[in-house]
Structure formats: structure tokens, C-alpha cells
Amino acid sequence: MLVRLLLWLIAFFLIYTAFQIIKQALLKPPAPPREKTSRGEEMVQDPECGTYVPRNDAVSAQFKGTTHYFCSTECRDKYQLRN
């Protein structure tokens, strides 16, 4: 009888722990991207698609006096058409 109770307690503990791990994984906001690459380059976010790219690899364009950085010329052109 005592062994059965102990097994139920262990099973309950394992299920509860697994539930807590899954809940934390689902509710945890995604980690923001690193501000710099492993080579030390600054990362910038494309305003059209939200992709982060190294500033040196980004396509830059000026709109209304502000410099924007894009992951590709396609995103730059889409952004230009919308603004």
C-alpha cells in the first residue's frame, strides 16, 4: 500500500514538473536577437519584413530624411511603394 502511494506521488511530481516546463516554454517571449554578430557587426531590423541583418550586408535607403536598412532590394522596393 505504501509503495503504491509512493509511486503515485512520483508520477504526480513528474507530470507536474513536465507541465511547468512546457508552460514556461510556451509563455516565454522569444529572445531578442543579439545586437552584434560574432564578428562584431551591428544588427539592424528590416522595417518591411522584420528580418535582422548585419548592417554591412544590409541594403540602405533614405526615406523622408531617415536612413532605413533592408535585407534585400525586394523589401526596399516594397517599402518604397508603401511609403
Sequence and secondary structure as in RCSB ss.txt:
>XXXX:A:sequence
MLVRLLLWLIAFFLIYTAFQIIKQALLKPPAPPREKTSRGEEMVQDPECGTYVPRNDAVSAQFKGTTHYFCSTEC
RDKYQLRN
>XXXX:A:secstr
 HHHHHHHHHHHHHHHHHHHHHHHHHHS      SB TTS BEEE TTT  EEEGGGSEEEEETTEEEEESSHHH
HHHHHHH 
